[in-house]
Amino acid sequence: MEHRSDRNVGSSASKQKMRKQSGIAGPPLQGRRVILRPIVGTDHGWLYALSTNQENGFRWRYGGSTPSPDLFVRTLWDQVLVQFVVERRATHEPVGLVVAYAADLHSGHVQIGVLLDPGAQKRGWPLEAAFLFINYLFSNWNIRKLYAECLEFNYRQFASGAGRLFRVEARLRGHHYWNGQHWDKLIASCTRVEWSAIKDRILRFAIGRTVG
């Protein structure tokens, strides 16, 4: 057991040294104003509150229901490919979650979701988190297309990006009931080809430089 551990440590150190010597770096997880970091155990309570509060609960995965805290933790990673807590860089305060789920790596597509603290919604700077995450997904997997779902009353927050950052591929009319009426659900996509065309400009905005 000790010898195997020693070999793994040595191998890992050698790989890190080789990456450093070759100039290879992973996709950035830090922008001008946000940081993407892995979820840790102490995040569970905050994530539960974020997912079930009045502003987010009805439009996130639970659709307004309140799962038990134990069930929430057990299902936090169901169908998830990767997810990160979004932190504000200046204060290290958590302000959101980005998640990629329902991946079909054989066909090359995955769904993404962005959940923000109400205090960070409708501001420009949290968009950095989405840009860093999209770049991370296209950099790490041979994915050709990302999908995102949005209810029509939320769409106006993102409408300015239509045709440049994404395109709406489908509208499910009257698909979702909320607050006394049925609302359309929109399904948008961003392809690898489309992202490649705008990547440098977007990452200059998000992190202040392009990424090779």
MOTA-V265305 format. One record per pair of residues at least 24 apart in sequence whose C-alpha atoms are under 8 Angstrom apart, sorted by sequence separation. I is the first residue (numbers start at 1). J is the second residue. If there is no record, write none. Layout:
i=I j=J
i=I j=J
This chain:
i=45 j=69
i=48 j=72
i=79 j=103
i=166 j=190
i=95 j=120
i=151 j=176
i=165 j=190
i=166 j=191
i=166 j=194
i=44 j=73
i=165 j=194
i=153 j=183
i=165 j=195
i=98 j=129
i=152 j=183
i=98 j=130
i=151 j=183
i=152 j=184
i=110 j=143
i=151 j=184
i=152 j=185
i=165 j=198
i=108 j=142
i=109 j=143
i=112 j=146
i=151 j=185
i=152 j=186
i=98 j=133
i=108 j=143
i=109 j=144
i=110 j=145
i=111 j=146
i=112 j=147
i=113 j=148
i=122 j=157
i=150 j=185
i=151 j=186
i=105 j=141
i=108 j=144
i=109 j=145
i=110 j=146
i=111 j=147
i=112 j=148
i=113 j=149
i=149 j=185
i=150 j=186
i=105 j=142
i=108 j=145
i=109 j=146
i=110 j=147
i=111 j=148
i=149 j=186
i=150 j=187
i=105 j=143
i=109 j=147
i=149 j=187
i=150 j=188
i=148 j=187
i=149 j=188
i=147 j=187
i=148 j=188
i=147 j=188
i=148 j=189
i=147 j=189
i=86 j=129
i=146 j=189
i=147 j=190
i=39 j=83
i=145 j=189
i=146 j=190
i=38 j=83
i=39 j=84
i=145 j=190
i=146 j=191
i=38 j=84
i=39 j=85
i=50 j=96
i=145 j=191
i=37 j=84
i=38 j=85
i=144 j=191
i=145 j=192
i=36 j=84
i=37 j=85
i=144 j=192
i=36 j=85
i=37 j=86
i=143 j=192
i=144 j=193
i=36 j=86
i=37 j=87
i=35 j=86
i=36 j=87
i=34 j=86
i=35 j=87
i=34 j=87
i=35 j=88
i=34 j=88
i=35 j=89
i=138 j=192
i=33 j=88
i=34 j=89
i=60 j=115
i=33 j=89
i=32 j=89
i=33 j=90
i=56 j=115
i=56 j=118
i=55 j=118
i=51 j=115
i=135 j=199
i=50 j=115
i=50 j=116
i=50 j=117
i=131 j=202
i=132 j=203
i=131 j=203
i=132 j=206
i=131 j=206
i=128 j=205
i=128 j=206
i=34 j=125
i=33 j=125
i=34 j=126
i=59 j=151
i=36 j=129
i=34 j=128
i=35 j=129
i=33 j=128
i=34 j=129
i=32 j=128
i=31 j=128
i=31 j=129
i=31 j=132
i=30 j=132
i=29 j=132
i=28 j=132
i=29 j=133
i=29 j=136
i=27 j=135
i=28 j=136
i=27 j=136
i=27 j=139
i=58 j=178
i=32 j=206
i=31 j=206
i=32 j=207
i=31 j=207
i=32 j=208
i=30 j=207
i=31 j=208
i=27 j=211
